[in-house]
Amino acid sequence: MPLKERIYRSLKSVYRRYWARKADYYETQTEIAKAGIVSKLGVTPNRVLVLSNSPNRRFVEANRSLSRDAGIHVPNRVFCLSAGYPHKNLALIPQVAYYMRRMDIEVPKFVFTLPEKEWMAIFRLGRQLDVDNWLENAGPLTLDGCIKQFRSAGCLLLPTLAEIFSATYLEAMAMGVPVVTTDLDFAHAICGEAAMYFSPLSARDAANAVSAVMRDVELRARLVGGGFRRLAEFPDPETKHQRLVTWLTDLASDVSRKGRSDE
């Protein structure tokens, strides 16, 4: 980021930490995030609840068989389901297409889900690299639209640089779509062995990863199977909701007991 932007974000972080320290309890979605809260805010671990994210049940119900991933047919489309925030690192994707062309690898269609303004920035970059023919924008999607795109995707590409817990990983797993993402701690914490990882800022490395997943039948099957197993380790929405309600109820009871004892 430009220096001015880095200074602004640093000051904003200081401001947010100041107010965050005033909370009594915290809820987050991963152990990595909990460790960050404990470290940066100086709170005790027992004040932080880790409650994993979960995919919308619609994705689970729309689950497909593994027949496509057994090599019968692999759609030559890469789904890039993401908003256009800077940390999502979407500008890397036109460069991925560029390197695939340079390496004489078949270039798939990269499908974005961006509003017009953010899309045009990506498209212009693609035109500069002469890969705009391999970029497509589906625009912001409804839930049904996401399911439709997953069904026609050979893999999910998520080049994000910072997350707490992206449910997009779980949605891809539920839909039987292999995940290709950045080799960073938060991604490993969610995906485990159910993803193909690449060096976060290397378009060449990402190009190799996408190519491997699209062409290697055994690798695809291993990632998809790992995704289904990994998905089973996360709570469904109802269980997640009940855990949160129970935690809040227990906190309210503790506060009430302490209030009576103080009297």
Protein Blocks (a to p, Z undefined) as FASTA:
>chain_A
ZZklmmmmmmmmmmmmmmmmmpmbdcdfbfklmmmmmmmnopafklpccddddddfklmm
mpccfklmnopaccfbdcddddfbfklommmmmmmmmmmmmnopacddddddddfklmmm
mmmmmmmnopmmmgccebjadfklmmmmmmmcfbdcdfbfbdfbdcklmmmmmnopacdd
dddfklmmmnmmmbccddfklmklmmmmmmmmmmmmklmmmmmmmmmmmmmmpccfklmm
mmmmmmmmmmmmmmmmmmmmmZZ
